[in-house]
């Protein structure tokens, strides 16, 4: 997704105690829904948790 859409005007990646679904990536063709990755972002105590939804780009146990 375009950084402007994620961060400017309203920082959609800012974690709150309520889980929020955020579209994070889309297919290189530019159409959301044609290969997309969404996350839920939530603050739990002092921890920020991201969970992948729809298409997971990598395993949580994959080496970087």
Gaussian input, Z-matrix of N, CA and C with variables (Angstrom, degrees):
# hf/3-21g

backbone

0 1
 N
 C     1     B1
 C     2     B2     1     A1
 N     3     B3     2     A2     1     D1
 C     4     B4     3     A3     2     D2
 C     5     B5     4     A4     3     D3
 N     6     B6     5     A5     4     D4
 C     7     B7     6     A6     5     D5
 C     8     B8     7     A7     6     D6
 N     9     B9     8     A8     7     D7
 C    10    B10     9     A9     8     D8
 C    11    B11    10    A10     9     D9
 N    12    B12    11    A11    10    D10
 C    13    B13    12    A12    11    D11
 C    14    B14    13    A13    12    D12
 N    15    B15    14    A14    13    D13
 C    16    B16    15    A15    14    D14
 C    17    B17    16    A16    15    D15
 N    18    B18    17    A17    16    D16
 C    19    B19    18    A18    17    D17
 C    20    B20    19    A19    18    D18
 N    21    B21    20    A20    19    D19
 C    22    B22    21    A21    20    D20
 C    23    B23    22    A22    21    D21
 N    24    B24    23    A23    22    D22
 C    25    B25    24    A24    23    D23
 C    26    B26    25    A25    24    D24
 N    27    B27    26    A26    25    D25
 C    28    B28    27    A27    26    D26
 C    29    B29    28    A28    27    D27
 N    30    B30    29    A29    28    D28
 C    31    B31    30    A30    29    D29
 C    32    B32    31    A31    30    D30
 N    33    B33    32    A32    31    D31
 C    34    B34    33    A33    32    D32
 C    35    B35    34    A34    33    D33
 N    36    B36    35    A35    34    D34
 C    37    B37    36    A36    35    D35
 C    38    B38    37    A37    36    D36
 N    39    B39    38    A38    37    D37
 C    40    B40    39    A39    38    D38
 C    41    B41    40    A40    39    D39
 N    42    B42    41    A41    40    D40
 C    43    B43    42    A42    41    D41
 C    44    B44    43    A43    42    D42
 N    45    B45    44    A44    43    D43
 C    46    B46    45    A45    44    D44
 C    47    B47    46    A46    45    D45
 N    48    B48    47    A47    46    D46
 C    49    B49    48    A48    47    D47
 C    50    B50    49    A49    48    D48
 N    51    B51    50    A50    49    D49
 C    52    B52    51    A51    50    D50
 C    53    B53    52    A52    51    D51
 N    54    B54    53    A53    52    D52
 C    55    B55    54    A54    53    D53
 C    56    B56    55    A55    54    D54
 N    57    B57    56    A56    55    D55
 C    58    B58    57    A57    56    D56
 C    59    B59    58    A58    57    D57
 N    60    B60    59    A59    58    D58
 C    61    B61    60    A60    59    D59
 C    62    B62    61    A61    60    D60
 N    63    B63    62    A62    61    D61
 C    64    B64    63    A63    62    D62
 C    65    B65    64    A64    63    D63
 N    66    B66    65    A65    64    D64
 C    67    B67    66    A66    65    D65
 C    68    B68    67    A67    66    D66
 N    69    B69    68    A68    67    D67
 C    70    B70    69    A69    68    D68
 C    71    B71    70    A70    69    D69
 N    72    B72    71    A71    70    D70
 C    73    B73    72    A72    71    D71
 C    74    B74    73    A73    72    D72
 N    75    B75    74    A74    73    D73
 C    76    B76    75    A75    74    D74
 C    77    B77    76    A76    75    D75
 N    78    B78    77    A77    76    D76
 C    79    B79    78    A78    77    D77
 C    80    B80    79    A79    78    D78
 N    81    B81    80    A80    79    D79
 C    82    B82    81    A81    80    D80
 C    83    B83    82    A82    81    D81
 N    84    B84    83    A83    82    D82
 C    85    B85    84    A84    83    D83
 C    86    B86    85    A85    84    D84
 N    87    B87    86    A86    85    D85
 C    88    B88    87    A87    86    D86
 C    89    B89    88    A88    87    D87
 N    90    B90    89    A89    88    D88
 C    91    B91    90    A90    89    D89
 C    92    B92    91    A91    90    D90
 N    93    B93    92    A92    91    D91
 C    94    B94    93    A93    92    D92
 C    95    B95    94    A94    93    D93
 N    96    B96    95    A95    94    D94
 C    97    B97    96    A96    95    D95
 C    98    B98    97    A97    96    D96
 N    99    B99    98    A98    97    D97
 C   100   B100    99    A99    98    D98
 C   101   B101   100   A100    99    D99
 N   102   B102   101   A101   100   D100
 C   103   B103   102   A102   101   D101
 C   104   B104   103   A103   102   D102
 N   105   B105   104   A104   103   D103
 C   106   B106   105   A105   104   D104
 C   107   B107   106   A106   105   D105
 N   108   B108   107   A107   106   D106
 C   109   B109   108   A108   107   D107
 C   110   B110   109   A109   108   D108
 N   111   B111   110   A110   109   D109
 C   112   B112   111   A111   110   D110
 C   113   B113   112   A112   111   D111
 N   114   B114   113   A113   112   D112
 C   115   B115   114   A114   113   D113
 C   116   B116   115   A115   114   D114
 N   117   B117   116   A116   115   D115
 C   118   B118   117   A117   116   D116
 C   119   B119   118   A118   117   D117
 N   120   B120   119   A119   118   D118
 C   121   B121   120   A120   119   D119
 C   122   B122   121   A121   120   D120
 N   123   B123   122   A122   121   D121
 C   124   B124   123   A123   122   D122
 C   125   B125   124   A124   123   D123
 N   126   B126   125   A125   124   D124
 C   127   B127   126   A126   125   D125
 C   128   B128   127   A127   126   D126
 N   129   B129   128   A128   127   D127
 C   130   B130   129   A129   128   D128
 C   131   B131   130   A130   129   D129
 N   132   B132   131   A131   130   D130
 C   133   B133   132   A132   131   D131
 C   134   B134   133   A133   132   D132
 N   135   B135   134   A134   133   D133
 C   136   B136   135   A135   134   D134
 C   137   B137   136   A136   135   D135
 N   138   B138   137   A137   136   D136
 C   139   B139   138   A138   137   D137
 C   140   B140   139   A139   138   D138
 N   141   B141   140   A140   139   D139
 C   142   B142   141   A141   140   D140
 C   143   B143   142   A142   141   D141
 N   144   B144   143   A143   142   D142
 C   145   B145   144   A144   143   D143
 C   146   B146   145   A145   144   D144
 N   147   B147   146   A146   145   D145
 C   148   B148   147   A147   146   D146
 C   149   B149   148   A148   147   D147
 N   150   B150   149   A149   148   D148
 C   151   B151   150   A150   149   D149
 C   152   B152   151   A151   150   D150
 N   153   B153   152   A152   151   D151
 C   154   B154   153   A153   152   D152
 C   155   B155   154   A154   153   D153
 N   156   B156   155   A155   154   D154
 C   157   B157   156   A156   155   D155
 C   158   B158   157   A157   156   D156
 N   159   B159   158   A158   157   D157
 C   160   B160   159   A159   158   D158
 C   161   B161   160   A160   159   D159
 N   162   B162   161   A161   160   D160
 C   163   B163   162   A162   161   D161
 C   164   B164   163   A163   162   D162
 N   165   B165   164   A164   163   D163
 C   166   B166   165   A165   164   D164
 C   167   B167   166   A166   165   D165
 N   168   B168   167   A167   166   D166
 C   169   B169   168   A168   167   D167
 C   170   B170   169   A169   168   D168
 N   171   B171   170   A170   169   D169
 C   172   B172   171   A171   170   D170
 C   173   B173   172   A172   171   D171
 N   174   B174   173   A173   172   D172
 C   175   B175   174   A174   173   D173
 C   176   B176   175   A175   174   D174
 N   177   B177   176   A176   175   D175
 C   178   B178   177   A177   176   D176
 C   179   B179   178   A178   177   D177
 N   180   B180   179   A179   178   D178
 C   181   B181   180   A180   179   D179
 C   182   B182   181   A181   180   D180
 N   183   B183   182   A182   181   D181
 C   184   B184   183   A183   182   D182
 C   185   B185   184   A184   183   D183
 N   186   B186   185   A185   184   D184
 C   187   B187   186   A186   185   D185
 C   188   B188   187   A187   186   D186
 N   189   B189   188   A188   187   D187
 C   190   B190   189   A189   188   D188
 C   191   B191   190   A190   189   D189

   B1=1.4437
   B2=1.5318
   B3=1.2927
   B4=1.4514
   B5=1.5304
   B6=1.3237
   B7=1.4664
   B8=1.5295
   B9=1.3246
   B10=1.4618
   B11=1.5317
   B12=1.3393
   B13=1.4705
   B14=1.5209
   B15=1.3271
   B16=1.4602
   B17=1.5271
   B18=1.3250
   B19=1.4609
   B20=1.5277
   B21=1.3134
   B22=1.4625
   B23=1.5322
   B24=1.2777
   B25=1.4616
   B26=1.5264
   B27=1.3134
   B28=1.4629
   B29=1.5266
   B30=1.3361
   B31=1.4684
   B32=1.5239
   B33=1.3308
   B34=1.4627
   B35=1.5209
   B36=1.3339
   B37=1.4646
   B38=1.5226
   B39=1.3108
   B40=1.4565
   B41=1.5217
   B42=1.3199
   B43=1.4605
   B44=1.5234
   B45=1.3225
   B46=1.4581
   B47=1.5264
   B48=1.3001
   B49=1.4652
   B50=1.5258
   B51=1.3163
   B52=1.4615
   B53=1.5274
   B54=1.3363
   B55=1.4660
   B56=1.5281
   B57=1.3356
   B58=1.4559
   B59=1.5117
   B60=1.3195
   B61=1.4618
   B62=1.5190
   B63=1.3384
   B64=1.4625
   B65=1.5275
   B66=1.3395
   B67=1.4606
   B68=1.5257
   B69=1.3364
   B70=1.4657
   B71=1.5239
   B72=1.3177
   B73=1.4677
   B74=1.5141
   B75=1.3038
   B76=1.4677
   B77=1.5187
   B78=1.2945
   B79=1.4610
   B80=1.5359
   B81=1.3196
   B82=1.4687
   B83=1.5232
   B84=1.3394
   B85=1.4717
   B86=1.5251
   B87=1.3474
   B88=1.4595
   B89=1.5091
   B90=1.3260
   B91=1.4616
   B92=1.5229
   B93=1.3410
   B94=1.4589
   B95=1.5238
   B96=1.3121
   B97=1.4619
   B98=1.5155
   B99=1.3100
   B100=1.4612
   B101=1.5215
   B102=1.3120
   B103=1.4592
   B104=1.5086
   B105=1.3247
   B106=1.4569
   B107=1.5182
   B108=1.3060
   B109=1.4546
   B110=1.5136
   B111=1.3188
   B112=1.4554
   B113=1.5260
   B114=1.3200
   B115=1.4605
   B116=1.5183
   B117=1.3137
   B118=1.4640
   B119=1.5195
   B120=1.3049
   B121=1.4608
   B122=1.5201
   B123=1.3416
   B124=1.4584
   B125=1.5188
   B126=1.3207
   B127=1.4588
   B128=1.5181
   B129=1.3356
   B130=1.4600
   B131=1.5180
   B132=1.3268
   B133=1.4636
   B134=1.5174
   B135=1.3282
   B136=1.4688
   B137=1.5257
   B138=1.3190
   B139=1.4665
   B140=1.5220
   B141=1.3347
   B142=1.4591
   B143=1.5189
   B144=1.3316
   B145=1.4590
   B146=1.5269
   B147=1.3472
   B148=1.4558
   B149=1.5178
   B150=1.3043
   B151=1.4619
   B152=1.5196
   B153=1.3238
   B154=1.4606
   B155=1.5164
   B156=1.3168
   B157=1.4561
   B158=1.5304
   B159=1.2866
   B160=1.4638
   B161=1.5293
   B162=1.3265
   B163=1.4586
   B164=1.5291
   B165=1.3085
   B166=1.4665
   B167=1.5263
   B168=1.3292
   B169=1.4657
   B170=1.5281
   B171=1.3422
   B172=1.4681
   B173=1.5064
   B174=1.3039
   B175=1.4596
   B176=1.5198
   B177=1.3172
   B178=1.4598
   B179=1.5249
   B180=1.3240
   B181=1.4524
   B182=1.5337
   B183=1.3228
   B184=1.4656
   B185=1.5268
   B186=1.3364
   B187=1.4721
   B188=1.5175
   B189=1.3083
   B190=1.4616
   B191=1.5087
   A1=108.19
   A2=115.41
   A3=120.85
   A4=109.74
   A5=116.19
   A6=120.58
   A7=111.47
   A8=117.80
   A9=121.05
   A10=110.60
   A11=116.12
   A12=120.58
   A13=112.56
   A14=117.22
   A15=120.71
   A16=113.72
   A17=117.45
   A18=119.89
   A19=116.24
   A20=118.21
   A21=120.83
   A22=109.49
   A23=116.40
   A24=126.45
   A25=110.85
   A26=117.58
   A27=121.68
   A28=107.11
   A29=117.51
   A30=121.05
   A31=108.80
   A32=116.48
   A33=121.57
   A34=112.25
   A35=117.73
   A36=120.96
   A37=112.61
   A38=117.52
   A39=122.08
   A40=108.87
   A41=116.59
   A42=121.65
   A43=111.17
   A44=115.76
   A45=122.70
   A46=107.65
   A47=117.08
   A48=119.51
   A49=111.90
   A50=117.40
   A51=120.83
   A52=109.25
   A53=118.57
   A54=119.78
   A55=110.55
   A56=115.41
   A57=121.32
   A58=109.50
   A59=116.82
   A60=121.32
   A61=108.21
   A62=115.49
   A63=121.39
   A64=108.72
   A65=118.44
   A66=119.58
   A67=108.63
   A68=116.78
   A69=120.51
   A70=112.55
   A71=117.41
   A72=120.26
   A73=109.60
   A74=115.10
   A75=121.60
   A76=108.86
   A77=115.55
   A78=122.07
   A79=109.97
   A80=116.91
   A81=119.74
   A82=112.45
   A83=117.60
   A84=119.25
   A85=110.87
   A86=116.72
   A87=121.05
   A88=115.12
   A89=117.26
   A90=120.48
   A91=109.33
   A92=116.33
   A93=120.52
   A94=107.09
   A95=116.57
   A96=121.43
   A97=111.46
   A98=117.49
   A99=123.08
   A100=107.38
   A101=117.00
   A102=120.00
   A103=109.32
   A104=117.13
   A105=120.17
   A106=109.89
   A107=115.21
   A108=122.35
   A109=107.89
   A110=115.50
   A111=121.92
   A112=108.04
   A113=115.71
   A114=120.95
   A115=108.61
   A116=115.61
   A117=119.63
   A118=104.57
   A119=115.22
   A120=121.40
   A121=107.43
   A122=115.34
   A123=120.31
   A124=109.83
   A125=116.11
   A126=121.36
   A127=108.12
   A128=115.50
   A129=122.19
   A130=106.46
   A131=116.25
   A132=120.53
   A133=109.09
   A134=117.21
   A135=121.26
   A136=111.65
   A137=116.95
   A138=122.09
   A139=110.16
   A140=115.97
   A141=121.35
   A142=107.12
   A143=115.52
   A144=120.75
   A145=109.70
   A146=115.09
   A147=122.46
   A148=107.21
   A149=116.77
   A150=122.14
   A151=108.29
   A152=115.79
   A153=121.09
   A154=109.55
   A155=116.87
   A156=124.10
   A157=108.67
   A158=116.82
   A159=124.88
   A160=109.13
   A161=119.70
   A162=122.66
   A163=108.95
   A164=116.12
   A165=121.68
   A166=108.88
   A167=118.40
   A168=120.64
   A169=113.79
   A170=117.78
   A171=120.19
   A172=108.48
   A173=115.46
   A174=121.72
   A175=109.28
   A176=116.35
   A177=120.72
   A178=111.05
   A179=117.35
   A180=120.72
   A181=112.01
   A182=117.79
   A183=120.73
   A184=110.97
   A185=117.22
   A186=118.51
   A187=110.30
   A188=116.32
   A189=120.66
   A190=109.68
   D1=157.58
   D2=179.06
   D3=-69.58
   D4=133.73
   D5=-178.96
   D6=-56.47
   D7=-35.27
   D8=178.53
   D9=-58.90
   D10=-42.87
   D11=-179.19
   D12=-68.30
   D13=-27.56
   D14=-178.83
   D15=-88.53
   D16=-32.08
   D17=-167.78
   D18=-119.81
   D19=-26.33
   D20=-174.51
   D21=-94.93
   D22=146.09
   D23=-175.76
   D24=74.33
   D25=-50.08
   D26=179.14
   D27=-145.39
   D28=111.08
   D29=179.96
   D30=-71.20
   D31=100.09
   D32=-175.99
   D33=-74.04
   D34=-12.91
   D35=179.70
   D36=-92.96
   D37=0.22
   D38=178.03
   D39=-72.05
   D40=120.38
   D41=-176.35
   D42=-79.04
   D43=138.28
   D44=173.47
   D45=-128.08
   D46=176.56
   D47=179.80
   D48=-71.91
   D49=-20.55
   D50=174.27
   D51=-90.48
   D52=128.08
   D53=179.21
   D54=-63.21
   D55=137.74
   D56=179.03
   D57=-123.23
   D58=133.03
   D59=175.49
   D60=-88.21
   D61=129.43
   D62=-176.01
   D63=-130.05
   D64=125.61
   D65=171.68
   D66=-71.30
   D67=121.73
   D68=-173.33
   D69=-105.36
   D70=-34.20
   D71=-177.17
   D72=-148.90
   D73=158.63
   D74=176.67
   D75=-141.22
   D76=169.16
   D77=179.24
   D78=-58.34
   D79=152.82
   D80=179.92
   D81=-65.02
   D82=-13.92
   D83=175.52
   D84=-71.16
   D85=-16.72
   D86=176.41
   D87=95.94
   D88=-4.42
   D89=-178.15
   D90=-92.66
   D91=119.18
   D92=175.92
   D93=-70.32
   D94=128.78
   D95=-176.57
   D96=110.80
   D97=-18.80
   D98=176.48
   D99=-102.37
   D100=76.20
   D101=-174.56
   D102=81.02
   D103=90.59
   D104=-175.89
   D105=-135.69
   D106=156.37
   D107=175.50
   D108=-130.75
   D109=118.91
   D110=175.26
   D111=-110.58
   D112=160.28
   D113=174.40
   D114=-131.81
   D115=159.52
   D116=160.88
   D117=-109.35
   D118=136.42
   D119=178.84
   D120=-122.08
   D121=133.97
   D122=-176.81
   D123=-152.30
   D124=142.82
   D125=173.66
   D126=-95.81
   D127=125.20
   D128=177.11
   D129=-121.96
   D130=102.16
   D131=-174.13
   D132=65.33
   D133=-122.06
   D134=178.66
   D135=-99.19
   D136=8.44
   D137=-178.01
   D138=-106.14
   D139=139.77
   D140=171.88
   D141=-105.40
   D142=127.15
   D143=-176.92
   D144=-114.52
   D145=130.96
   D146=172.90
   D147=-113.71
   D148=132.59
   D149=173.77
   D150=-122.37
   D151=130.70
   D152=178.28
   D153=-74.53
   D154=141.23
   D155=175.33
   D156=-126.26
   D157=160.73
   D158=177.27
   D159=64.21
   D160=-99.76
   D161=179.74
   D162=-105.21
   D163=124.37
   D164=179.08
   D165=-91.01
   D166=120.72
   D167=-176.05
   D168=-69.93
   D169=-25.72
   D170=179.02
   D171=-161.30
   D172=158.93
   D173=176.82
   D174=-72.92
   D175=147.56
   D176=177.58
   D177=-65.06
   D178=-19.77
   D179=-179.51
   D180=-100.07
   D181=1.73
   D182=-179.80
   D183=-70.93
   D184=135.75
   D185=174.21
   D186=-68.56
   D187=147.46
   D188=-179.68
   D189=-84.55

